[in-house]
Amino acid sequence: MNLKVIAFDADDTLFVNEPYFQETEQKFCGLMSDYLSHQGISQELFRVEIDNLKIYGYGIKAYILSMIEAAMKISNNTIPVEVIEKIIEYGKELLEKPIELLDGVEETLQALQGKYKLVVATKGDLLDQRRKLHDSGLGHYFHHIEVMSDKQEKDYTDLLKRLEIQPEEFFMIGNSLKSDVLPVLAIGGYAVHIPFHTTWAYEKIDFKVKHEKFSTFEKMIDVLKKLK
């Protein structure tokens, strides 16, 4: 490999994210339990989230708006204003969650710093992702931080143009096969999957990935074996 750039997803790759969303969803389901079963509420919220992706994109602020819209649909527009206030409170709590680094992340960044150009390539809300990277204490390791509106092939191609590199010089590390692996392999880059114990349903795929430029490791630190 003639790599120049190592890119890292942020949420559930560098630090914990999805469990906080699931915790908030459980509180939302409890709040709406007079109207529908927990399963029904979760399904409706997921439908609203996916419908709204093209309008709001990813991140906590989009999630707050989707919870409010789902609550209105579930209650047939009879939801009291106090419940709306509670949903906004849940969202603000989500925005203030502490940063919990995943095992081996900082050790890996320390080992790679100076050998490659390190970048963050993640989805979500720009302000929130920059806050999390600042609070994580990891920001100084990265040459570039890219908060992407989505992670399709074109988004990665545009990123590579900005970095002025070829696909075969790009190495992506992330927890999502759908967003961090498949589009990178499709444009000719290298990709590593590090599974996280919890994955948002939208990021799941139902087939195994087999590719000469693809690897999977259980822990972040194991990536160093690939990059010797």
C-alpha angles and dihedrals in degrees: 000000000000097000126175103166131043112193127196130200110225113211113070089353101067098013142003117281119136096059088060090054091048090050090052091047090055090053090048091051090050090050092053098038094114090067106042144353119280090251092050092049092049091049093050092047091050092050091051092047093053093045089052098049093090090053106035103019120207133324144067098297090055088048092053091053091047092051090052092048092046090050090053092049094045092049094041089242094305097109112134118241089242090065091051088052090051092051090052088050090053089051093051090049088053090052090054099049114133119254113252113190117216120240116282096006099118093040089054093049091049091052094049099041111110093016096072138012104261120209139172116231109182143143127234142070113338097221094046095046092050089049092051093048090049093048092046091063090228099105096098092063093064129083093193137014117205118188102192127203087220140346105240126135092268092052091055093043090053090049092052090051090054090048090046095228138123122247092251088059092057126090120185125197122192149131098242120080090192098051107021103035117025099052092044092052089046092059094045103264132126121258136191124195119209106183120223118208092240125045130181109247092238091061096053125104128194101221139064121255117232119178137136091236095048129093135168128207132181095222135033094236090060089068088077089070088063094047100050 
